[in-house]
Amino acid sequence: MSVVLRMKLFGTKKKPFYRICAMTKSKKRDGKALEELGHYDPKKGKDSIALDRERVEYWLKNGATPSPTVKDILKRLEI
């Protein structure tokens, strides 16, 4: 069971809103997550990113791999 940190899509057409989650690799994009770690609203810019740093670090230490987009978000927040 490999765990991936990736985003689930919420919101409506032309108003996206994402939740950053820890999920198994085999789950669908909007499937059930192991844990929700934060959210991201691209319409509001950089200030709209909220993450639970302790839980993100926990998942990364235990072998979770971030998706490319989540990796960029983590770089922005310097995690």
PyRosetta script that sets phi, psi and omega in degrees:
from pyrosetta import init, pose_from_sequence

init()
pose = pose_from_sequence("MSVVLRMKLFGTKKKPFYRICAMTKSKKRDGKALEELGHYDPKKGKDSIALDRERVEYWLKNGATPSPTVKDILKRLEI")
pose.set_psi(1, 102.4)
pose.set_omega(1, 177.5)
pose.set_phi(2, -94.4)
pose.set_psi(2, 137.4)
pose.set_omega(2, -176.5)
pose.set_phi(3, -104.1)
pose.set_psi(3, 138.4)
pose.set_omega(3, -179.4)
pose.set_phi(4, -125.9)
pose.set_psi(4, 137.8)
pose.set_omega(4, 171.8)
pose.set_phi(5, -91.6)
pose.set_psi(5, 115.8)
pose.set_omega(5, -178.2)
pose.set_phi(6, -147.9)
pose.set_psi(6, 178.8)
pose.set_omega(6, -173.1)
pose.set_phi(7, -106.6)
pose.set_psi(7, 142.4)
pose.set_omega(7, 172.7)
pose.set_phi(8, -105.1)
pose.set_psi(8, 135.6)
pose.set_omega(8, -177.4)
pose.set_phi(9, -86.9)
pose.set_psi(9, 128.7)
pose.set_omega(9, 172.6)
pose.set_phi(10, -129.3)
pose.set_psi(10, -178.8)
pose.set_omega(10, 179.3)
pose.set_phi(11, 93.0)
pose.set_psi(11, -168.8)
pose.set_omega(11, -177.9)
pose.set_phi(12, -120.7)
pose.set_psi(12, -178.7)
pose.set_omega(12, 178.9)
pose.set_phi(13, -60.4)
pose.set_psi(13, 130.7)
pose.set_omega(13, -178.6)
pose.set_phi(14, 66.8)
pose.set_psi(14, 8.2)
pose.set_omega(14, 175.4)
pose.set_phi(15, -137.5)
pose.set_psi(15, 66.7)
pose.set_omega(15, -176.1)
pose.set_phi(16, -72.1)
pose.set_psi(16, 152.4)
pose.set_omega(16, 176.1)
pose.set_phi(17, -148.6)
pose.set_psi(17, 131.6)
pose.set_omega(17, -174.9)
pose.set_phi(18, -120.7)
pose.set_psi(18, 146.9)
pose.set_omega(18, 169.3)
pose.set_phi(19, -110.9)
pose.set_psi(19, 133.2)
pose.set_omega(19, 178.6)
pose.set_phi(20, -91.0)
pose.set_psi(20, 123.9)
pose.set_omega(20, -170.6)
pose.set_phi(21, -133.6)
pose.set_psi(21, 157.7)
pose.set_omega(21, 168.5)
pose.set_phi(22, -97.9)
pose.set_psi(22, 121.1)
pose.set_omega(22, -176.3)
pose.set_phi(23, -137.0)
pose.set_psi(23, 156.1)
pose.set_omega(23, 171.9)
pose.set_phi(24, -73.2)
pose.set_psi(24, 153.0)
pose.set_omega(24, -173.9)
pose.set_phi(25, -63.6)
pose.set_psi(25, -27.7)
pose.set_omega(25, -175.5)
pose.set_phi(26, -82.1)
pose.set_psi(26, -9.5)
pose.set_omega(26, -178.7)
pose.set_phi(27, -74.9)
pose.set_psi(27, 154.6)
pose.set_omega(27, 176.6)
pose.set_phi(28, -70.6)
pose.set_psi(28, 167.9)
pose.set_omega(28, -177.4)
pose.set_phi(29, -56.5)
pose.set_psi(29, -45.8)
pose.set_omega(29, -178.0)
pose.set_phi(30, -104.7)
pose.set_psi(30, 25.0)
pose.set_omega(30, -179.4)
pose.set_phi(31, -77.1)
pose.set_psi(31, -174.1)
pose.set_omega(31, -178.1)
pose.set_phi(32, -71.2)
pose.set_psi(32, 131.0)
pose.set_omega(32, -178.3)
pose.set_phi(33, -95.2)
pose.set_psi(33, 153.2)
pose.set_omega(33, 172.4)
pose.set_phi(34, -69.9)
pose.set_psi(34, -42.0)
pose.set_omega(34, -179.8)
pose.set_phi(35, -158.7)
pose.set_psi(35, 139.2)
pose.set_omega(35, 175.0)
pose.set_phi(36, -93.9)
pose.set_psi(36, 127.4)
pose.set_omega(36, -171.4)
pose.set_phi(37, -104.8)
pose.set_psi(37, -16.9)
pose.set_omega(37, -179.0)
pose.set_phi(38, 169.2)
pose.set_psi(38, -166.4)
pose.set_omega(38, 179.6)
pose.set_phi(39, -143.9)
pose.set_psi(39, 164.2)
pose.set_omega(39, -178.1)
pose.set_phi(40, -147.1)
pose.set_psi(40, 127.0)
pose.set_omega(40, 177.3)
pose.set_phi(41, -117.3)
pose.set_psi(41, 101.9)
pose.set_omega(41, -175.2)
pose.set_phi(42, -66.9)
pose.set_psi(42, -20.8)
pose.set_omega(42, 179.7)
pose.set_phi(43, -71.0)
pose.set_psi(43, -26.4)
pose.set_omega(43, -177.6)
pose.set_phi(44, -93.5)
pose.set_psi(44, -10.1)
pose.set_omega(44, 177.1)
pose.set_phi(45, 93.2)
pose.set_psi(45, -160.1)
pose.set_omega(45, -173.9)
pose.set_phi(46, -63.4)
pose.set_psi(46, -31.7)
pose.set_omega(46, -177.1)
pose.set_phi(47, -70.9)
pose.set_psi(47, -8.8)
pose.set_omega(47, -174.4)
pose.set_phi(48, -94.9)
pose.set_psi(48, 15.9)
pose.set_omega(48, 179.2)
pose.set_phi(49, -99.6)
pose.set_psi(49, 126.1)
pose.set_omega(49, 176.6)
pose.set_phi(50, -131.9)
pose.set_psi(50, 124.6)
pose.set_omega(50, -179.5)
pose.set_phi(51, -134.5)
pose.set_psi(51, 150.2)
pose.set_omega(51, 171.1)
pose.set_phi(52, -89.0)
pose.set_psi(52, 96.2)
pose.set_omega(52, -173.2)
pose.set_phi(53, -57.5)
pose.set_psi(53, -40.6)
pose.set_omega(53, -178.2)
pose.set_phi(54, -61.2)
pose.set_psi(54, -43.7)
pose.set_omega(54, -178.9)
pose.set_phi(55, -71.5)
pose.set_psi(55, -35.8)
pose.set_omega(55, 176.8)
pose.set_phi(56, -62.8)
pose.set_psi(56, -46.3)
pose.set_omega(56, 179.0)
pose.set_phi(57, -63.3)
pose.set_psi(57, -37.6)
pose.set_omega(57, 177.0)
pose.set_phi(58, -59.4)
pose.set_psi(58, -49.1)
pose.set_omega(58, -178.1)
pose.set_phi(59, -66.1)
pose.set_psi(59, -38.2)
pose.set_omega(59, 179.2)
pose.set_phi(60, -66.5)
pose.set_psi(60, -38.7)
pose.set_omega(60, 178.5)
pose.set_phi(61, -66.9)
pose.set_psi(61, -29.4)
pose.set_omega(61, -178.8)
pose.set_phi(62, -92.6)
pose.set_psi(62, 16.6)
pose.set_omega(62, 170.2)
pose.set_phi(63, 98.3)
pose.set_psi(63, 6.7)
pose.set_omega(63, 177.7)
pose.set_phi(64, -72.5)
pose.set_psi(64, 141.7)
pose.set_omega(64, 178.0)
pose.set_phi(65, -109.3)
pose.set_psi(65, 130.4)
pose.set_omega(65, 178.3)
pose.set_phi(66, -79.1)
pose.set_psi(66, 147.7)
pose.set_omega(66, 173.7)
pose.set_phi(67, -69.1)
pose.set_psi(67, 164.4)
pose.set_omega(67, -179.4)
pose.set_phi(68, -57.0)
pose.set_psi(68, -39.5)
pose.set_omega(68, -179.8)
pose.set_phi(69, -69.0)
pose.set_psi(69, -42.3)
pose.set_omega(69, 178.5)
pose.set_phi(70, -67.3)
pose.set_psi(70, -34.9)
pose.set_omega(70, 177.2)
pose.set_phi(71, -61.0)
pose.set_psi(71, -41.2)
pose.set_omega(71, 177.2)
pose.set_phi(72, -64.6)
pose.set_psi(72, -40.2)
pose.set_omega(72, 178.4)
pose.set_phi(73, -64.3)
pose.set_psi(73, -42.1)
pose.set_omega(73, 178.7)
pose.set_phi(74, -64.5)
pose.set_psi(74, -35.2)
pose.set_omega(74, 176.1)
pose.set_phi(75, -65.1)
pose.set_psi(75, -39.9)
pose.set_omega(75, 178.5)
pose.set_phi(76, -61.6)
pose.set_psi(76, -38.3)
pose.set_omega(76, -178.8)
pose.set_phi(77, -89.2)
pose.set_psi(77, -0.1)
pose.set_omega(77, 177.7)
pose.set_phi(78, 59.9)
pose.set_psi(78, 48.9)
pose.set_omega(78, 176.2)
pose.set_phi(79, -101.9)
pose.dump_pdb("model.pdb")
